[in-house]
Amino acid sequence: MTDFSEEDREAICDMFRRLLADQASEEKLREIIETPSGLDKALWQQMAELGLTGIMIPAELGGIGGSIEEVEALMEVAGASLYNGPFISTSVIAPILLSAATNTEFVSALLEDIASGEKIIAIAGCGRSGDWTKSPEVSAKQNGSEWILSGSACFVQHARNADAFLVATAQEGNVAVFYIPKNAPGLDIVEHDTDDKTLRLSTVDFDKAQGILLEGVGEEQFKSATQSAIVALAGEQAGATRQIFDLTIEYLNTRFQFGQPIGRFQALKHMAADLLIEVESASSSARHAARALASKAPNASMLAYLAKFTCADNFRKVSADAIQLHGGIAYTVEHPAHLYWRRAQTGQWLFGSSDRFRDLYLSEMETAP
């Protein structure tokens, strides 16, 4: 793992910020989400050329050897632009699971393909509950030297755009993870119809599909990948929360009524001050959790769970109040506030609900020394 300084981390984020400003404006986002794939693959390849898709992959395999701290910082930038690519699944979860596998030759080739942008990996991590901390609903049975998968995985992000899947299965009271190419027989993708077009979710059905076992990857490794995923999502939501707040403050300072900016009205000042607290607590919780995970701190799990529900709930609160503070104009789908609101609604449930992670946080607190 590369030892990144604060200056290094900011330089990577600035590079990503400039790329998104040039290639992922609101106008371009609205165009891309109306396409069948909902993904700008040219932008994904540019990210790969800058080393971003290999952020958590070692340098010897084509990556840059970053940690969850660098990922969280990048995700704040991504969230501000509502970037909708498969970054968390392909560049965060997949490298963690693949790096933990002991069939080294097989996974090394996959990691190189991820770093170069040649492969997009979708993660089938949960069943109908949407909760990654519960047992998967896909099962695996060994038939000679082959593994056969059956069942369904729900809320799979970017399944349509994936080249392959990593599938979590319930295996004799444990979790096992399998690699399955997208074109494998017995695999069927059913896309969900949602209000948030910036994220594509699907149910993936496995009907006696043949998979390759990631040897040495079990419940502990899957839990580690899940915690990194929820911290990455928290970073994205923190960045989006700050961006919609900044857009709202700009509006309050430029919208005049009775001869003065409406931001000078006391009631709106109080609302904005309350929202700033939500913004700062989201950023603080996401960054603190990332540092704890990166350093393997004893309370890392607890802080990851705290970041998950704090950032999800605060994003929802700030985006909802932003619509109110903008007045009637923000109730139209053409206004950017609606994009943030819809992403906040979807993010409430990704990897599990806020209530679920609040319960897990309290459980961790009770057992903490």
N, C-alpha and C positions, 0 to 999 in steps of 0.2 A: 504493500500500500504506500502511495506517495504521501509525503508529509507536506500538506498544503498550508501556506501561510495565509493570513487574513487578506493580504494584498493579492496573492494568487487566486484566492476564492473570488474576490471582487472583480479581478480581471476576467475570469471565466464568465461571471454573471454579466459583466458589461458587454462582452462579446455576444452572449446569447440575447441580451436586451436589444442590441443594435440589429441583430439578425431578425428578431421578431418585429421590430419597428419597421423594418424594410419589407419583410416578406409575410407578415401575419397581422396586418392592420384589421380593424373591425370590418372594413369593406371586403377584404379578401376572406376573412373568416365567414362572413355571411354568404359569400359565393361558394366556398368549399363545402359548407354544411348542407348545401342544396344538391350536391353531387351524390351519386349512389354510394361511393366509398366514404365520404365525409372526411377524407384525409388528404393532405397535401404531401404526396410522396416526394416531390422535388425538395420541399423544405426539410423533410426527414433525412434525405440524402445530404443536404447541406449541413445539417446537424451532425451527421456521421463524419463528414469531412473535417469538421471542427473538433472532433473527438468527444462530442457530447453523448452520443449513444453508447459509448464505451466508458462512461464516467466511473462505473464500479468494476471495470474489467482491468486486470493487471496489464502493465505496459508490454510485457513479453507476448501478450495475446492481442495486441493492437489497441488496448484501451489506455486510460490515463491514471488508473489506480486510485480513484477518489473514494471517499467514504460517504456515509449518509449525511454528514455535515454539508458536503459540497452539493449533494442531491437536493437537500432541503433548500439551500440558497438558490439553486437553479429553479426549483419548483415555485418559489416566490415570484421569480421573473415570469415563469410560464403562466402562473395564475393571473398575474396582472393583465396579460394579453388574452386570457382564456384559451391558451394553446390547447388543442384537443387531440394531440397525437398520442400514440401508445407508449409513452415514455416510462410510466411507472411499471407497466407489465414487462416491457422488453428490456429496459435499461436498469431497472431496480430489482424486481422480484426474480426475473429469470437468471441474472448473473449470480444472485445469492444462492439460489437452488442448484444451479449448474456447478458453481464453484465448490459446493459441498459434496458433490457426487464423486465416487471413487472410480467410476469408469472414465478415467482421465482423458484418454485419447478421443473418445466420442464427444465429451463435453467441451474439450478445448477447441475443436473445430467449430462447434456451435457458438462459443464465446467470440471467436474471431469473426464469424459471420455477423453477429450482433454489433460488434464494434465497428465493422465496415459499413453497416447499414444494409447489408444484403438480406438479413432475416429479421422479420418482425414476429415476436412471440406473444401469443395470448395466453392468459392464465385462467384455467378452469378450476376455481378454488372453493366454490361453495354450492350448496343446493338451493332449494326454493326460499329458504329463510334469508338468503343474502348475507349470512353471518359466517365469516371465515374462521371464527373461533369454534364453530360447531363441526360435527363430523360431516365429511363430504357425502354426497349421495351417489357418487360413482363407485362401483365396486370393481375389483380386479381378481381374476382367477388365472392360475398358471395351468397351461396345457402343454406339457412337455417342456420345451425350451421357450415357448411363447407365452405372453401375457395378454389376456383378453379382457377388455373393459366394456362394462355395460352400465347404463344409468344416464342421468342428466346433470349437467352443471349449468347454473343460472347466472345471469348478470355478468357475463363474460364480455370484457371490453375489447373492442376492435377485432372481434372474431372474423369478420368478413375480410379484414386487411391482413390477417396473420398468415404467415407461411407455415407455422406449426403451433402446437399447443403443449403446455405443461399442465398435466391433469392431476389434481389431488384426489386420492381414492381412500376409501375406508378399507384397511387391510388388517384383519385380525386384531381389532382394538387399537391399531396404530394408524398412522397416515403414511402412505407411499405415494411417490410422484412419478409420473410416466411422461415420456415424450411421444407425441403423435403428430406426424405430418398432416397438413390440412387436407390433402387429397387421399387420406387413408380410407379404405372401404369401411362402411359402418359408421361414418361420422356425418352428422347432419347439423346444419346451422339454421336456427330460427331467430330472425331479428325481432327485437322488441320495438313496439311503437310507443315512443315517448315524446313529451313536449320539449325536451332538451335535445336539440339536434347536434349540439357540440360534442356530445358523447354518444357513441353507438354501443348499445348493449344487446346481447343475444343469449339465447339458451342453446347449448351445444349438447346434442343427444349422441350417445355412444351405443351402438347396437353390435356387440361383439367385435369392436374395433381392436386392432392389434397395436400395443404400445411397447415402448422400450423403457425398462425400469431405470430410474436414476439410482444407482446402487449407493447405499450409505445415506440416503436422504429420507428422513422420517419426520415424526411429529415435532421434534425440537427444531430442526432446520426449517420446517414449514412455518413454525411459530415465529422464528427469527425473521423470515422473509415477510411475513404478515406485518410484524411490528415496523419494519423498515417501510413497508408500503403505506401504512397509515400515517407515519411521520412525513413521508413524501407528500401524501394527499393533504396533510395538515399545512405543509409549507405552501402548496398550491392555493389552498383556501385562504391562508394568511395574506398571500400576495394579492389575491383577488379582492379580499376584504379591504385592504389598504387602497387599492386602485379605485373601487367604486366609492369609497369614502372621499378620496381626493377629487374625483369627478363631481361629487355632490357639493363639496366645499367651494370648488370653482364656480359652480352654478349659483350658489348662495351669494357669492361675491360679485357676480356679474348680472344677476337678475334684479332689476330695479322695480320698486313699488313705492308709491308715495314719495318719490324723489330720492330714494336711498336704496342701497343693496339690501335685499331681504335678510341677508346674513346678520344684519345689525339688530334685527328684532330679537328681543330677549328670549322668547319661547324657542326660536330656532337655534339660538346660541346654546341653550341648555341641551337641546336634542343632539346638536353636533358634539358638544363636550362629552355627553354620555357615549356617543358612538366612538369617539376617539379612544375611550377606555377599552371598548370591545376590540378595536383595531390593534392596540398595543398589546393587549393580553393574548390575542391570537398569535401575533408574531413572537412574543416572548415564549409562549408555551411550545410552539413548533421548534424554535431554535434551541431551547433548553433540552427538549426531548432528543433532538438530533445529536447534540453534544454528548448526552448520556449514552445513547446507543453506540456512538462512535468510540467512546472510551470504555464501553462495557461496564458502566456503573451499576451497582447493585439495584438501584431504583429505576433502571432504564425502562422496564416494562410498565411500571406505574406512570412514568412521565409520558410514555408513548400513548397510553390510554387517555391520559389527561389532555394531551394535545389533540387527539382525535375528536373528542366531543366538544372541547372548547372551540376549536377552529371551525368545525361544522356548524355549531350553534351560533357562533358570532358572525360567521359569514351570512347565515340566513337572516339574522337580526339586522345587520347593517344594510344588506341589499334590500330588505323589505322597507326599512325606514328611508333609504335613499329614494325609493319610488315615491313615498309620501312627501319627502322634502322637495322633490322636483315638481310636485303638483301634477296636474292633468297630463302634461306632456310625457311623463314617464310611464303612463299607463298604456301607451301605444307600443306595439311589438317592434316598431322601428327604432325605439330608443335603446341605447346600450344597457341601461339599467335592467331591462328585461332579460338580456343575455346573462347578466350576472345573477339575477334572481333565479333563473331556471337552472343554472349550474349549481347554485347553492342548494336548491331543492333536491337535485340528483345526488349531490355530494353528501347529503344527510344520511344516505343509506348505503353508500359504497363501503364494502368490507364489513358492514354491520352498522346497526343503528347507534345513535348517540346514547340512548338509554342502556344498551348492552355494554358499551365501553365505559359508561359511568359506573355500572355495577362492577365491572372488572377492576376499575380504578379503586373503588372502595374495598374490594376484596384484597387487593395488593396492599392497601394501607393497613388493613387489619392484621396482615401477616408480616408486615415490615418490622424489623428489629428496633 
